[in-house]
Amino acid sequence: MSVLISVLQEELGHAKRLEKKYQKSLSELPQGSFIVRKVGSKQYGYLTRRDKSRVIQEYLGLMEDSTIAKFREQVSKKKKYKDLLKQVKAQIKILERALRGTE
């Protein structure tokens, strides 16, 4: 039985390290959603986010297709990390429940 407990504790430690890694990665990515507005033949980028009850649009400037693709890639990375973080948090919750009462 102690082998099972040690495996669960090891897995819990691993899950907590992953949680920190995902949170750090999320903090390095731009916050908010990325929007491109076209005016004539030019494209302008904006980051839209919420600050309490206000909606803030941050102007990023005139953008080329390569820059737009970079921002869209960052948005998809952010979504991936949020999904992974959600899974890891659920895993941590299950592991903590399984280890409750063993200490």
Phi, psi and omega per residue, in radians:
M1 nan -0.613 -3.114
S2 -1.173 -0.473 3.094
V3 -1.156 -0.744 3.127
L4 -1.102 -0.746 3.131
I5 -1.112 -0.753 -3.142
S6 -1.162 -0.612 3.087
V7 -1.150 -0.741 3.116
L8 -1.127 -0.706 3.115
Q9 -1.148 -0.691 3.099
E10 -1.121 -0.733 3.127
E11 -1.159 -0.637 3.093
L12 -1.121 -0.751 3.097
G13 -1.080 -0.730 3.107
H14 -1.098 -0.767 -3.131
A15 -1.118 -0.667 3.124
K16 -1.198 -0.624 3.063
R17 -1.146 -0.708 3.099
L18 -1.105 -0.701 3.129
E19 -1.038 -0.796 3.121
K20 -1.101 -0.722 3.141
K21 -1.089 -0.788 -3.136
Y22 -1.159 -0.694 3.119
Q23 -1.136 -0.678 3.104
K24 -1.135 -0.761 3.126
S25 -1.102 -0.688 3.104
L26 -1.137 -0.660 -3.109
S27 -1.205 -0.411 -3.132
E28 -1.436 -0.290 -3.132
L29 -1.549 2.707 3.140
P30 -1.100 2.435 -3.136
Q31 -1.532 2.407 3.123
G32 1.830 -3.120 3.124
S33 -1.779 2.605 -3.075
F34 -1.693 2.295 -3.123
I35 -2.248 2.443 3.058
V36 -2.018 2.254 3.068
R37 -2.004 2.344 3.119
K38 -1.780 2.274 3.037
V39 -2.203 1.856 -3.040
G40 1.187 -2.159 3.125
S41 -1.776 0.047 -3.101
K42 -1.737 2.646 -3.135
Q43 -2.113 2.312 -3.122
Y44 -2.096 2.388 -3.109
G45 -1.783 2.538 3.110
Y46 -2.428 2.525 2.949
L47 -1.871 2.179 -3.140
T48 -1.936 2.229 3.128
R49 -2.537 2.914 -3.132
R50 -1.850 2.373 3.037
D51 -2.195 1.713 -3.026
K52 1.043 -1.943 -3.108
S53 -1.740 -0.060 -3.107
R54 -1.681 2.578 3.015
V55 -1.811 2.184 -3.083
I56 -1.988 2.254 3.041
Q57 -1.929 2.085 -3.137
E58 -1.729 2.112 -3.132
Y59 -1.326 2.211 -3.128
L60 -1.777 -0.306 3.081
G61 1.873 -3.091 3.102
L62 -1.141 2.342 -3.042
M63 -2.256 2.535 3.027
E64 -1.645 2.938 -3.115
D65 -1.047 -0.633 -3.126
S66 -1.168 -0.672 3.115
T67 -1.197 -0.696 3.106
I68 -1.087 -0.760 3.128
A69 -1.084 -0.656 3.122
K70 -1.112 -0.792 3.135
F71 -1.139 -0.699 3.119
R72 -1.139 -0.609 3.084
E73 -1.147 -0.711 3.105
Q74 -1.112 -0.663 3.118
V75 -1.136 -0.712 3.125
S76 -1.196 -0.612 3.060
K77 -1.106 -0.727 -3.131
K78 -1.075 -0.743 3.119
K79 -1.105 -0.744 3.137
K80 -1.080 -0.799 -3.139
Y81 -1.141 -0.644 3.100
K82 -1.115 -0.736 3.108
D83 -1.118 -0.770 3.121
L84 -1.112 -0.700 3.133
L85 -1.109 -0.706 3.119
K86 -1.094 -0.740 3.125
Q87 -1.135 -0.742 -3.124
V88 -1.159 -0.685 3.120
K89 -1.110 -0.687 3.089
A90 -1.136 -0.693 3.115
Q91 -1.122 -0.733 3.115
I92 -1.078 -0.731 -3.140
K93 -1.067 -0.764 3.139
I94 -1.144 -0.776 -3.132
L95 -1.129 -0.705 3.129
E96 -1.141 -0.658 3.075
R97 -1.116 -0.741 -3.120
A98 -1.151 -0.562 -3.114
L99 -1.560 -0.126 -3.133
R100 -1.078 2.295 3.100
G101 1.559 -0.066 -3.138
T102 -1.610 -0.171 -3.085
E103 -1.681 nan nan
